[in-house]
């Protein structure tokens, strides 16, 4: 919510939707609370604020009634009750008065730090918040209103001072003169007026104005002007001295509680510690930004008032640079507008419009390493439909955030970019989009901001700046001839920044006159009347044509071959792909250096990895237009097929050789390397699929599938496994031939594969595809999928070499999904023994941790589960596999939790968190913290446990991590809240989860949620007849076949809720059946497992309710009868 008290009291939603407040008393109450947000106000003080000296007879009752009305308008959570009073649950920045004070303070500091442009923007935003007299609805707020008006006058003074510092004295004078008439005795304000007159060249008027001021002070106060005015008068009397406008001294502005980090840093000076960086991924620019002050100001205004702004212009006009500078300065000027940061999504590397959402997700940091077991926990996670719909994932990430998203280079994916922008703007009211494109997105509400060529003086400044960098000592005004020639160069290049920068780079080897002479033929179209009739890229084509002619043949060969990369490359890849045809690999580095000097290739160090480590090697990329041009030259040279083939081999080998590294001490480095090259890997896959090269495509998918699993690139795994699987016939279509034992993997050697490995690769790519459907229960149960699952069972058997390895081990999904879970433990036993026999260390540890998770829910198998986890942990630690170590520790912690050994469970979860954090698995770290929070409750530290659960939810929202952890955490928090009687809060958490999974969650999960909601109804004293059918439905859902695998006790626990429902609905008539249900629970529950506190408490409540209606002998008899019932028989009692 946002609140306004600078004028008539207002309230509104974050998206600007107003909230109806009603009468004057209600507005007065809100104004009184908003004046002091987050502070408890006693009822007596509020009564005085609202009614003044004329309170009603029952003032406390009237206030309570007003508060109730205000809560109905704003929502109950907006107003909190405290001892003896109330408070508005809002941060100061949610109230316009406090936001005004903060912006004013920041504007003053910006001016002190010699940044008048930023000061002006901040103060304009602050002053725009005023809609009328402050606190207009409070009857007796004269003191507070006067204080606010005084601060407004301070802000106006500072704003005028910023105008003078910017050289805008003439523009400021009219408004400044009016304000001075209203405040004739305000000497600092009058001093600003005199300075403005002086700076505007109107010294005589300034002297006359001083005399008016002096006379007015003498007449009204009997005093002379103060020192500042007298000193200024003395300056005005020295006309021979050239005045140099300086930042005037203005009254100090009260400090605000929060200040933008960049303002603090600027004010503190270069030696001060850096303030915390604002969120986002904008990189520091390595060259100065020349000109475009008006464009920046206009862009700031556009972004302040509109949610979609598109910078429109030809390639090379400077749209990308302007978007980044504009976004950064707008965020600095409006620090409250986008607290979740400014994020840049570079779409230039995206060559498939379908992957635009994926590219934006990656840019936003919405990818995460996910550490997840492949059976029990994976099924329990009940994957979200947003996993398969990147638009939904993107909306999920951005919902509730206020951020500025820069979509750079949209023109080649214009339809996809437009769809993405429209969906984001519709679903995420806090998101503002700044796009750059050569054509409009054509989305409703779009504001177009043309990016025009640079004016001649600015273009000349750009040439001077870049020319001096290329040739130290170069000056555009070195002599008259040079000045004329440089102006000609800028004019004939149409002021396009890219063309000017390319021209400046040539100053290393040519004079300005030589450059100008070469423009005669190459850029004839730039000055001809017909130029505007040609496609916009023709201007840049001429620039690149000219630059191309300055290169020799080896340089040209490297440049055109670089066009096959997506998102740049490192030196090793450039040497491999660009060599050949007269260019030796050892020459590529030198040729790259030459192309960099000629501004045709951009070189930059690798960004630090997710761990925050140092930057790695240099990366090389082509500017967008240069890449397009080089691609055309590649086609002309008939080299595309060869270059793309070398690119495919290069990145296939990167993926294939990196795969083993994902299971050892170099795991994190390998993950980071593959993530960095993901655009190139996708491009290689796309080309292999397009060419129908099944061997290469299979090798790529099978080499990347484990990386995709670790990094939660489930969309990639799903898309590419389906695409590659469709290149050949299904190996699981009847009749299915049994697979032979194969110790070697299809990717152990480069393609082509021998016939047996080729057939195995076809089988394995289908297993990868199957594993990506773990959330789509409808698809998994379709006849076609059931036939495929049967084919998998027919092809494989337990203990085979390939079913011990990833991805062959995924065949266990088929075992589970065909209802053969009773065979799973035996199959895992076979796999463990097979791994020992084959000498497979990593695979043995993997299957052991998998079996440990399965045995956690089996009666009498907890000892074996612990031994399996211990052995798996030893192996994974020995191999240096942080993923495996985290999995083994988490599994062992779950076993300890099942035993009731909660301190041991806490130690294991903490140790698992260390391993997950080392890997960068933020989502799994959150899941482990959530489990740890649950354990805290079990050991008698519920406050600490609740705090941890709430921190998990907050961190998940801040970091967009933990998609699986969030529903688990909400459910754990709901259980904790219900145990302490906070049923309404518990219901809110459960309903959030229920809403998220309503359309696609597994039935057992929905049944669990529904059962918990029924239990809350009983806790609140409800006893309607509808409780019974609701619980029957919940129980039926939890008896899904997968329950036997995930948690066999899940439907049994529902019997306790059933006992309470029978008592609530039927009273004494249902007491005997309720006792039987308790007896059935005691008999059917896995006795070796220690029930959680919530289950123990649920049983205690159920028994107490039944015993209140039955005599002890009757209860004992009915309980004993229930002990002999099956689950079906017990369920029938409901």
Buried (B, 14 or more C-beta within 10 A) or exposed (E): BBBBBBBBBBBEEEEEEEBEBEEBBBBBBBBBBBBBBBEBBEBBBBBBBBBEEEBBEEBEEBBBEBBEBBBEBBEEEBBBEEEEBBBBBBEBBBBBBBBBBBBBBBBBBBBBBEBBBBBBBBBBBBBEBBBEBBBBBBBBBEEBBEBBBEBBBBBBBBBBBBBBBBEBBBEBBEEBEEBBEEBBEBBBBBBBBBBBBBBBEBBEBBBEBBEEBBEBBEEEEEEEBEEBBEEBBEBBEEEEEEBEBEBBEBBEBEEBEEBBBBBBBBBEEEEEEEBEEBBBBBEEEEEEBBBBEEBBBBBBBBBBEBBBBBBBBBBBBBBBBBBBBBBBBBBBBBBBBBBBBBBBBBBBBBBBBEBBBBBBBBBBBBBBBBBBBBBBBBBBBBBBBBBBBBBBBBBBBBBEBBBBBBBBBBBBBBEBBBBBBBBBBEBBBBBBBBBBBBEBBEBEEBEBBEBBBBBEEBBBBBBBBBBBBBBEEBEBEEEEEBBBBBBBBBBBBBBBBBBBBBBBBBBEEBEBBEBBEBBEEBBEBBEEEEBEEEEBBBBBBBBBEBBBEBBEEBBBBBBBBBBBBBBBBBBEBBBBBBBBEEBEBEBBEEBBEBBBBBBBBBBEEBEEBBEEEEEBEBBBBBBBBBBBBBBEBBEEBEBBEBBBBBBBBBBBBBBBEBBBBBBBEBBBBBBBBBBBBBBBBBBBBBBBBEBEBBBBBBBBBBBBBBBBBBBBBBBBBBBBBBBBBEBBEBBBEEEBEEBEEBEBBBBEEBBEBEEEBBBBBBBBBBBBBBBBBBBBBEEBEEEEBEBBBBBBBBBBBBBBBBBBBBBBBBBBBBBBBBEBBEBBBEBBBBBBBBBEEBEBBBBBBBBBBBBBBBBBBBEEBBEBBBBBBBBBBBBBBEBEBBBBBBBBBBBBBBBBBBBEBBEBBBBBBBBBBBBBBBBBBBBBBBBBBBBBBBBBBBBEBBEBBBEBBBBBBEBBBEBBBBBBBBBBBBBBBBBBBBBEEBBEBBBBBBBBBBEBBEEBBBBBBBBBBBBBBBBBBBBEEBEEEEBBEBBBBBBBBBBBEBBBBBBBBBBBBBBBBBBBBBBBBBEEEBBBBBBBBBBBBBBBBBEEBBBBBBBEBBBEBBBEBBBEBBEEEBBEBBBEBBBEBEBEEBBEBB
